[in-house]
Amino acid sequence: MINQTYVSRRAVSTTTFARNRNTVRFTAKSLGSISQIVIISMLTLVFGLIYVAEGTKATSFDYEISSVETEITELNARKDDLAVEKARLTSVATAKSSTVAANMEAATVTGYATE
């Protein structure tokens, strides 16, 4: 004898005609391969732009630092020039007020050499 088991119709097929039920199954829509490629490329582009923006910020800070260092160098050179000028002026004033300079005679031009 053949073994037969009872299986209800409902368990066998879920797409049978019934009241207030559709017989068509709808599948969930998902993104296609082209949409996925476009989304990944857009994300890569956005991250690249963020990276470039951060790089230009660092470069602009580098230019600002360079200009400040140039200004500091110029001011140090000017300070050194002013220190030399101060030393020259104080040495002339000190020489004029010294006792040795007071005892010297005034210089006069006696003539020029001729050939």
C-alpha positions in Angstrom: 0.0 0.0 0.0 1.2 3.6 -0.7 1.6 5.9 2.2 -0.5 9.0 1.8 -0.6 11.8 4.2 -3.2 14.5 4.3 -2.1 17.9 3.3 -4.6 20.8 3.3 -5.0 22.9 0.2 -4.2 26.0 2.1 -0.7 24.8 3.1 0.1 23.8 -0.5 -0.6 27.0 -2.3 -0.8 30.5 -0.9 -1.7 32.1 -4.2 -5.1 30.5 -4.6 -8.1 32.5 -5.4 -9.8 33.8 -2.3 -12.0 36.6 -1.4 -10.3 40.0 -1.2 -6.9 38.6 -2.1 -4.7 39.2 -5.1 -3.2 36.3 -7.0 -0.1 38.3 -7.9 3.0 38.4 -5.8 5.0 41.6 -5.6 8.6 41.6 -4.9 10.3 44.4 -2.9 12.1 46.8 -5.1 15.9 47.2 -4.6 18.5 49.4 -6.1 20.0 48.3 -9.4 23.7 48.0 -10.1 23.9 51.3 -11.9 22.2 53.1 -9.0 24.7 51.5 -6.6 27.6 52.6 -8.7 26.3 56.2 -8.9 25.7 56.3 -5.1 29.2 55.0 -4.4 30.8 57.4 -6.8 28.9 60.3 -5.3 30.1 59.3 -1.8 33.6 59.0 -3.0 33.4 62.5 -4.6 32.0 64.0 -1.4 34.8 62.5 0.7 37.4 63.6 -1.8 36.1 67.2 -1.7 36.2 67.2 2.1 39.8 65.9 1.9 40.8 68.6 -0.6 39.1 71.3 1.5 41.0 70.2 4.6 44.3 70.2 2.6 43.7 73.7 1.3 43.1 74.9 4.9 46.4 73.5 6.0 48.1 75.2 2.9 46.5 78.5 3.7 47.7 78.3 7.3 51.2 77.5 5.9 51.1 80.7 3.8 50.1 82.7 6.8 52.9 81.3 8.9 55.3 82.0 6.1 54.3 85.6 5.8 54.5 86.1 9.6 58.0 84.5 9.6 59.1 86.8 6.8 57.8 89.8 8.7 59.6 88.7 11.8 62.9 88.4 9.8 62.5 91.9 8.3 61.8 93.4 11.8 64.8 91.7 13.3 67.0 93.0 10.4 65.6 96.5 11.0 66.2 96.2 14.8 69.9 95.3 14.1 70.2 98.3 11.7 68.8 100.6 14.4 71.1 99.1 17.0 74.1 99.9 14.8 72.8 103.4 14.1 72.3 104.0 17.9 75.9 102.8 18.6 77.2 105.2 15.9 75.3 108.2 17.2 76.2 107.5 20.8 79.9 107.1 19.9 80.0 110.4 18.1 78.3 112.2 21.0 80.7 110.5 23.4 83.7 111.5 21.3 82.6 115.2 21.2 82.1 115.4 24.9 85.4 113.7 25.8 88.4 115.6 27.3 90.7 114.4 24.5 88.4 115.9 21.8 88.2 119.1 23.8 92.0 119.5 23.8 92.4 118.9 20.0 92.7 121.7 17.5 90.1 122.3 14.8 91.0 120.8 11.5 91.5 123.1 8.5 92.1 122.4 4.9 95.5 123.5 3.9 95.4 122.7 0.3 95.1 120.0 -2.3 97.8 117.9 -3.9 98.6 118.9 -7.5 100.6 117.0 -10.0 
